[in-house]
Amino acid sequence: MTKKRPSSHRWLQRHFQDEYVQRAQREGYRSRAAYKLLEIQEQDCLLRPGQRLIDLGAAPGGWSQVAAKIVGSKGQVISVDILPIQPLPGVTFIQDDFTTNECLNNLQAILNDNPVDLVLSDMSPNITGIDVVDQARGMYLCELVLDLCSSILKPNGALIIKVFQGAGFDEFYKNIKQQFRNVRSRKPKASRVESREMYLVAWCYRTK
C-alpha cells in the first residue's frame, strides 16, 4: 500500500474541516462549489425561473443542483463534463470533452438551434503544478467558453465564468468587456483565499 505524503494528509484534513464542505454535506449539495454560485446569485440574480442554461465543467454537480432548483420545471439545465456525474433531477448531462467538435455537435443537437439564456463555467484545467502551464491552460478554456457564446447565447444573455488571475487575464477581461455590456468580478467567500480563481459575471451579450 502506498503511504500518503504528509502534504496529502494535511490537504484531506483541511478539506474535511472546511466549513463549506461540512455545509454541503448537511444541506445535500454535491460540492462546496455550490456556495460560490449561490453567493454570486444573491449578488447578481442572473439565474431565473424558466431559463435555459448550460453548465460547463459540471462534475460533481454542485452548480447544476443550484441551477436546476432555480430554473424549475419550466427551465432546462444542460451540463457538460469529461468526468461522470450521478443523475440529477431536471438536468441533461453530456459526458464528453468540451474542447472537441463531437461534444459541441452533441450540445447543438440537444439545443436544436435554440439559444440559451445563460452559460455557466466553473471549469479548471488538469493541474500540472507548473504555474505557467496551468495558467495558460486555464485561460485557453476561458477563451473557448467565450467563443462558444457566439453560437449558443441569446442576445442580452449572460455568462458566469471562473478565471485565474495571472498571464492572459487582462487580455481576456478586455475581450469579455467587448462582448458584454456589463461585467463584474466576484471572489465568493467559498473561494479559498490562497486560490487565484475569481469569477467574471457578464450580462447583456452583444450579438454580432
N, C-alpha and C positions, 0 to 999 in steps of 0.2 A: 504494500500500500504506500502511495506517495504521501510524504509528510507535507502538511500545509506550511507554507512560509509564514513567518511572523507577520509580514505585511498583509497577507491574505486574512489571517486571523483577526487582525485589527480592523480590516475593512468590514468583515462579517459582523464583528461586534458593534461597530458604529452603525452599520446598516440596520440591524435589528433593534437598536436603541433609538433610532431616528423617530422623531415624533410623527412624521408624515407616513412612515412605514407602519407604525402602530395604528394610526388613524385609518389608513387604508384597510388594514386587517379588520378593525372594528366595524367600519362602515361599508365593507363589501366591495371596495374598489380593487382593481387588479394591480394597481401600482401607485406609488406615491406621486407619479406624474399627473394623476387626475387633479391634484390640488393646484398645479400650475395653471391648468386650463380653467378651473373653477375661479381662481383669483382673477385671471385675465377677463373672464366673462363678467365677473362682478364689476370690474372697472370699465369695460368697453361694450358689453352687451351685444356682441356680434352674432351670437347664436340665438335663433328664434324658432318658435314652433312652426312646423310645416316646411322648413328649409330642406334643400337637397345639398349634401356636402360630401367631401372626400377627406379621409384621414390617412395621410401618408406616414409610413413608419409606425404602424398602429400597435404592434405587439408590445406588451401582452394584452392591451385593450383598454387601458385606463381612460384615454381621451375618447375613444369610441363609446364607452359607457356613459360618460358625461354628455356627449353629443346626442346619443340616442334618447336619453331621458328628456333633453330639452326640445329636440325637434318633434318628438312624439310620433304617434302612429301615422300622421299625415305627412311626415317628413321621410327622408331617406339618408342613411349613412352608408357610404361605401368605403371600406377600409382596405389598405394595401400594406403588405409587409412580406419580406423574404422568409421570415420565420412564421411558424404556425401559431394560431391563437385558438382558444376554445370558443365555440359558437356563442354569440351574444344576441339577445332578442333585438330585432329591429336593425341589425347590421348585416350587410352583404360583404363578405370577405374574399379578397383575391390574394392568394399566396403566390407571390412572384417577385422578381427583382424589378423594382420601379424603373431602373435605368434601361430596361430592354424594350425593344419595339413590340415584342409579344405581349408584355404586360400592358403597354399603352393601348394596344389593339383590343385586349380584353376589357380594359376600362371603358373605352369608347363604345364597345358593344353593349355593355351594361347601361351606359348613359343614353344610348340610342340617339346620339346627336343632340341631346338636351343638355344645355349648360347647367352648371351648379351655382349655388349662391355663395358658397364658402369653401375654401381649401385650407385644411389644417396640415401642418407638417412639424412633427416632433422628431424628425429623422436625425440620426448621427451616423458618421462613418464607422467602419470597423477600426477600432483604435489600435495603432501600432506602437504607441509610446514615443514615436518620433514626432515632435510638435509640428515641425514644418510640413511633414507629410499629412498628418491628421488635419491640420488647419486647411490645407489645400483641398483635401477630400471633402471636408465639411462644406466649404464654400462652393465647391463644384455641385454638390447635391442641392444647395440653395438655388444656384443658377438654373438647374434643371427644373426645380419646382416653379420658379418664376416663369420659365419658358412654357411649362405646361399650362399656366394660367391663360396664355394667349389662345389656347384651343378649347378650354373647358369652362372658363369662368364667365359668368354673366356680366354685362355692362353694369357698373356700380357694385359688383361683387366684392368679396373681402377675402383676406388672407391672414392667417396667423402662422408664423414660421419661426422655428428655432434657428438661431445663427450663433456663430462663435466669434468673439472679438479677437482681432489679430489681422494678419495679412489677408487682403482681399475684402475685408469687411466694408471699408469706406466706399470702394467701387460698387459693391453690391447695394449698399444703402442708397447710393446715387441712382442706381438702376431702378430700385423699387419705388423711389420717390417720383421717377419719371412716369411710372405706370399706374400709380395710385395717387389720388388727390390728397389723401390723408395717411400719414404714417406716424406711429408712436412706438417707442421702445419700452419694454417691460422686463423687469427682473423679479419674478414672483418669489415670495418668501420660501416656497418649497424648492427653489433652485439653490443648490449648495453654494455657500459663499465663495469657496475656492474655485468654483467652476467658471469658465469663460463664457458659458452659454447665456444668452439672453433671447428675448422674443421680440420680433417686429410684428406689430399689429397694423394692418393696412386695409383701407376700405375706399370705396368709390373708384373701382377699377376703370381705367380709361381704355376703351376699345380702340383699335387702330382703324 
